[in-house]
Amino acid sequence: QVKFVQSGGGSVRAGGSLTLSCAASGLTSDYDVIGWFRQEVGKEREGVSCLRLSDGSTYYRDSLKGRSTLSRDRSMNTVHLQINSLKPEDTAVYYCATGRTQCPPVLTTTRPLAMMDYWGKGTLIKVSS
C-alpha cells in the first residue's frame, strides 16, 4: 500500500512562492506517475502537474506552466512542486497522488479519483491579493 505524507503550503501574498512536498512510502514499479491535483472550494479537482516515474519527465497544466517546477529527490522518495508568482486563483487544497496511467491524461481528466490509486491528504495554499 502506498502512503503519502504531504508538507508545505500555507498562506502567502500574491507574487510569492511556495513549495509543496510529497514523501512516498510503499511506491513500487507498478505505478507510473505522481500527479499533483488541486481543488478550489466548490469546484472539481483538477490535475496541475505530473511526473513520469520512469524517466522523470514533467508536465504542467497551462495555468502553472512557466512558473512551476516539479522535481524529485529519489533518495528521499519525495517529489516537490514549487509554484512561483502565486495568484489568488491558485488558492486551493493541493493533493499528490499516484496511479497506473500516463501524465497527459492526468492534466485533463475529469475523473481524478477514478484515475489515481492512492492520495495524499492534501495541503492548503491560500494566496491573498
DOGU-158293 format. One record per residue: residue in three letters; x, y, z of N, C-alpha, C in turn. Coordinates in steps of 0.2 Angstrom, whole numbers, padded with zeros to 4 digits, always signed. Example, Ala and Ser with C-alpha at 12.3 -4.5 7.8 and 13.67 -1.06 7.14 Angstrom:
2
ALA+0066-0028+0039+0062-0022+0039+0066-0016+0039;SER+0064-0011+0035+0068-0005+0036+0064+0000+0039;
//
This chain:
129
GLN+0004-0006+0000+0000+0000+0000+0004+0006+0000;VAL+0003+0011-0004+0006+0017-0005+0004+0022+0000;LYS+0008+0026+0004+0006+0031+0008+0010+0037+0006;PHE+0007+0043+0007+0010+0049+0005+0010+0054+0012;VAL+0015+0057+0013+0015+0062+0018+0016+0069+0015;GLN+0011+0073+0015+0012+0080+0012+0014+0085+0017;SER+0018+0090+0014+0020+0096+0018+0021+0102+0014;GLY+0022+0107+0017+0022+0114+0013+0016+0117+0013;GLY+0015+0122+0009+0008+0125+0008+0008+0131+0014;GLY+0003+0134+0014+0002+0139+0019-0001+0146+0016;SER+0000+0151+0019-0003+0157+0017+0002+0162+0014;VAL+0001+0165+0008+0006+0169+0005+0003+0175+0001;ARG+0006+0180+0001+0004+0186-0003+0005+0184-0011;ALA+0001+0187-0015+0001+0187-0022+0008+0189-0024;GLY+0011+0185-0029+0018+0186-0031+0023+0182-0027;GLY+0021+0179-0022+0026+0175-0018+0026+0168-0021;SER+0030+0164-0017+0032+0157-0019+0031+0152-0014;LEU+0029+0146-0015+0028+0141-0010+0031+0134-0013;THR+0033+0130-0009+0035+0123-0012+0031+0118-0008;LEU+0028+0113-0011+0024+0108-0008+0028+0102-0009;SER+0028+0097-0004+0032+0091-0004+0027+0085-0003;CYS+0029+0080-0006+0025+0074-0005+0030+0068-0005;ALA+0031+0065+0001+0035+0060+0003+0031+0053+0002;ALA+0034+0048-0002+0030+0042-0003+0033+0036+0000;SER+0029+0032+0003+0032+0025+0005+0028+0020+0002;GLY+0031+0014+0001+0027+0009-0002+0026+0009-0010;LEU+0029+0014-0013+0029+0015-0020+0033+0010-0024;THR+0029+0006-0028+0033+0001-0032+0033+0003-0040;SER+0036-0001-0043+0036+0000-0051+0030-0001-0054;ASP+0025-0004-0050+0018-0004-0053+0015+0002-0055;TYR+0017+0008-0052+0014+0014-0053+0019+0018-0058;ASP+0015+0022-0062+0019+0026-0067+0020+0033-0066;VAL+0016+0036-0062+0016+0043-0062+0015+0045-0054;ILE+0017+0051-0053+0015+0055-0047+0012+0062-0050;GLY+0006+0063-0048+0002+0069-0050+0001+0073-0045;TRP+0000+0080-0046-0002+0085-0042-0009+0087-0044;PHE-0013+0088-0040-0020+0090-0041-0022+0096-0036;ARG-0027+0100-0038-0029+0105-0033-0037+0105-0034;GLN-0039+0107-0028-0047+0108-0028-0049+0114-0025;GLU-0052+0119-0028-0054+0125-0026-0061+0124-0022;VAL-0063+0128-0018-0069+0127-0015-0075+0127-0020;GLY-0079+0122-0020-0085+0122-0024-0083+0120-0032;LYS-0077+0118-0033-0075+0116-0039-0072+0109-0040;GLU-0072+0106-0046-0069+0099-0046-0062+0099-0045;ARG-0059+0094-0043-0052+0093-0043-0049+0092-0050;GLU-0043+0096-0051-0040+0096-0057-0033+0094-0057;GLY-0030+0091-0062-0023+0089-0062-0019+0096-0064;VAL-0014+0097-0060-0010+0103-0062-0003+0101-0064;SER+0000+0096-0062+0007+0094-0063+0008+0087-0063;CYS+0013+0084-0066+0013+0077-0066+0021+0075-0068;LEU+0023+0070-0064+0030+0067-0065+0029+0060-0067;ARG+0033+0058-0073+0033+0051-0075+0039+0048-0071;LEU+0037+0043-0068+0042+0040-0063+0048+0036-0067;SER+0046+0034-0073+0051+0030-0077+0057+0034-0079;ASP+0056+0041-0081+0062+0045-0083+0062+0052-0080;GLY+0057+0053-0076+0057+0060-0073+0054+0065-0077;SER+0051+0064-0082+0048+0069-0087+0043+0072-0083;THR+0042+0079-0084+0037+0083-0080+0032+0086-0085;TYR+0026+0087-0082+0021+0090-0086+0017+0095-0082;TYR+0015+0100-0085+0011+0106-0081+0005+0108-0085;ARG+0000+0109-0081-0006+0112-0084-0004+0119-0086;ASP-0008+0122-0091-0006+0128-0094-0006+0134-0088;SER-0010+0133-0083-0011+0138-0078-0005+0139-0074;LEU-0001+0133-0074+0005+0133-0070+0012+0133-0074;LYS+0011+0133-0080+0017+0132-0085+0021+0138-0084;GLY+0027+0138-0084+0032+0144-0084+0033+0147-0077;ARG+0029+0145-0072+0030+0147-0065+0030+0142-0060;SER+0031+0136-0062+0031+0130-0058+0037+0125-0060;THR+0039+0122-0054+0045+0117-0056+0043+0111-0051;LEU+0042+0105-0055+0041+0099-0052+0048+0095-0052;SER+0050+0093-0046+0056+0089-0045+0056+0083-0041;ARG+0061+0079-0041+0060+0073-0036+0067+0072-0033;ASP+0067+0070-0027+0073+0068-0023+0072+0060-0022;ARG+0076+0056-0026+0075+0049-0026+0077+0046-0020;SER+0082+0049-0017+0085+0046-0010+0080+0047-0005;MET+0076+0052-0005+0070+0053+0000+0064+0051-0002;ASN+0063+0048-0009+0057+0046-0012+0052+0052-0011;THR+0054+0058-0013+0050+0064-0012+0049+0068-0018;VAL+0044+0070-0020+0043+0075-0025+0041+0082-0022;HIS+0043+0087-0026+0042+0094-0024+0039+0098-0029;LEU+0034+0102-0028+0031+0106-0033+0032+0113-0030;GLN+0036+0117-0034+0037+0124-0032+0033+0128-0037;ILE+0029+0132-0034+0025+0137-0038+0027+0144-0036;ASN+0029+0148-0041+0031+0155-0041+0025+0159-0043;SER+0026+0166-0042+0022+0171-0044+0014+0169-0043;LEU+0013+0167-0037+0007+0164-0035+0001+0170-0035;LYS-0005+0167-0037-0010+0172-0039-0016+0170-0034;PRO-0020+0174-0033-0026+0172-0028-0030+0166-0031;GLU-0030+0165-0038-0034+0160-0041-0030+0153-0040;ASP-0024+0153-0037-0021+0147-0035-0023+0144-0028;THR-0027+0148-0025-0029+0146-0018-0033+0140-0019;ALA-0031+0134-0016-0034+0128-0016-0031+0123-0012;VAL-0034+0117-0011-0031+0112-0007-0027+0108-0013;TYR-0021+0106-0012-0017+0103-0016-0015+0096-0014;TYR-0016+0091-0018-0015+0084-0017-0010+0081-0021;CYS-0006+0076-0019-0002+0072-0023-0005+0065-0023;ALA-0004+0062-0029-0007+0055-0030-0003+0051-0035;THR-0004+0044-0034+0000+0040-0039-0005+0036-0043;GLY-0003+0034-0049-0008+0029-0052-0004+0026-0058;ARG-0008+0021-0061-0005+0017-0066-0008+0020-0073;THR-0005+0026-0075-0008+0029-0080-0002+0033-0083;GLN-0004+0038-0088+0001+0042-0091+0000+0049-0089;CYS+0005+0054-0090+0004+0061-0087-0001+0065-0091;PRO+0000+0065-0098-0005+0069-0101-0012+0069-0099;PRO-0015+0063-0098-0022+0062-0096-0023+0064-0088;VAL-0017+0064-0084-0018+0067-0078-0020+0074-0078;LEU-0018+0078-0083-0019+0085-0083-0026+0087-0086;THR-0029+0082-0089-0035+0084-0092-0041+0080-0089;THR-0040+0075-0085-0045+0070-0083-0051+0074-0079;THR-0057+0072-0080-0062+0075-0076-0064+0070-0071;ARG-0061+0064-0070-0062+0059-0065-0056+0057-0062;PRO-0052+0062-0058-0046+0060-0055-0046+0055-0050;LEU-0052+0054-0046-0052+0049-0041-0053+0042-0043;ALA-0055+0042-0049-0056+0035-0053-0049+0034-0056;MET-0045+0039-0058-0039+0038-0062-0033+0036-0057;MET-0033+0039-0051-0027+0038-0047-0029+0033-0041;ASP-0023+0029-0039-0024+0024-0034-0024+0026-0027;TYR-0019+0030-0026-0018+0032-0019-0017+0040-0019;TRP-0019+0043-0013-0019+0050-0012-0016+0052-0006;GLY-0013+0058-0006-0011+0061+0000-0017+0065+0003;LYS-0016+0067+0009-0022+0070+0012-0023+0077+0010;GLY-0019+0080+0007-0020+0087+0004-0017+0092+0009;THR-0015+0098+0006-0012+0104+0009-0015+0110+0006;LEU-0016+0115+0010-0019+0121+0008-0014+0126+0006;ILE-0015+0129+0000-0012+0135-0002-0017+0141-0002;LYS-0016+0146+0002-0020+0152+0002-0016+0158+0000;VAL-0018+0161-0006-0015+0167-0009-0019+0173-0008;SER-0017+0178-0005-0020+0184-0004-0018+0190-0009;SER-0022+0194-0010-0021+0199-0015-0018+0205-0012;
//
